[in-house]
Amino acid sequence: MKRELIQKAIDEAAKEEANLVIWDRHDTFTVENGAVKDIEAEDDHLRVRMQDGKATVYVEYDSIYKLVVDKERAGKGRPGARPGARAGFGSVSG
């Protein structure tokens, strides 16, 4: 997945105070809305500090195939948005 698209998802999650769900080839994990600000977009990977700094996750951009800005689980959605509204960013190989 391209860095620009990943940065767009991070920015939207931060702006909307939403969780960011990241799928890669091996795992799926959720960065809660308070920790989205701790995501660092490096040249070829993300570095995510989680669990109050007790864990750091590194994810290569090439292994990410789906990002979801999850407003429902964050407990805050946009006024007027339907419940469960999500914005997804995906990657297509080929």
C-alpha positions in Angstrom: 0.0 0.0 0.0 1.2 3.5 -0.8 2.5 5.7 2.0 0.3 8.6 0.9 -2.9 6.5 1.3 -1.8 5.2 4.7 -1.1 8.8 5.9 -4.5 9.8 4.7 -6.1 7.1 6.8 -4.1 8.1 9.8 -5.0 11.8 9.4 -8.7 11.0 9.0 -8.7 8.7 12.1 -7.0 11.5 14.1 -9.4 14.2 12.8 -12.5 12.1 13.5 -11.2 10.8 16.8 -11.7 7.3 15.5 -10.0 3.9 15.8 -7.7 2.8 13.0 -7.9 -0.9 12.1 -4.9 -2.3 10.2 -4.9 -5.6 8.4 -1.6 -7.1 7.2 -0.7 -10.5 5.8 -0.4 -12.0 9.3 -2.6 -10.1 11.7 -5.3 -7.5 12.3 -5.0 -5.0 15.1 -6.8 -1.9 16.2 -5.1 1.4 17.2 -7.5 3.1 19.6 -8.4 6.7 19.0 -6.2 8.0 21.7 -3.1 6.2 20.3 -3.6 7.2 16.7 -1.4 10.3 17.4 1.4 7.8 18.3 1.6 6.3 14.8 4.8 7.3 12.9 4.8 6.9 9.1 8.5 6.0 8.2 9.9 5.5 4.7 8.8 1.9 4.4 6.9 1.0 7.5 4.6 2.2 10.3 5.7 2.3 13.9 2.8 2.2 16.3 3.3 2.7 20.1 0.5 0.8 21.9 -0.7 -0.1 25.4 0.6 3.1 26.9 4.1 2.6 25.4 4.4 -1.0 26.6 4.4 -2.3 23.1 5.6 -1.0 19.7 4.3 -2.6 16.5 6.2 -2.3 13.2 4.2 -2.9 10.0 5.8 -2.8 6.5 3.7 -0.9 4.0 3.9 -3.7 1.5 2.2 -6.1 4.0 -0.8 -3.8 4.7 -3.8 -4.6 2.5 -6.6 -2.9 4.4 -7.1 0.1 6.7 -10.5 1.1 8.3 -11.2 4.3 10.1 -13.7 2.9 12.6 -15.8 5.6 14.1 -18.4 3.3 15.6 -16.1 1.5 18.1 -14.4 4.8 19.0 -17.7 5.9 20.5 -17.8 9.1 18.5 -19.2 9.6 15.1 -19.9 12.6 13.0 -23.2 14.3 13.8 -25.8 13.0 11.3 -23.7 10.0 10.2 -25.5 6.6 10.2 -24.4 4.3 13.0 -21.4 2.2 12.1 -20.2 4.5 9.3 -16.7 3.5 8.3 -14.2 4.7 5.7 -12.0 2.0 4.3 -8.7 2.3 2.4 -7.6 -0.8 0.5 -4.8 -2.0 -1.6 -4.8 -4.0 -4.8 -1.7 -5.9 -5.9 -1.0 -6.6 -9.5 
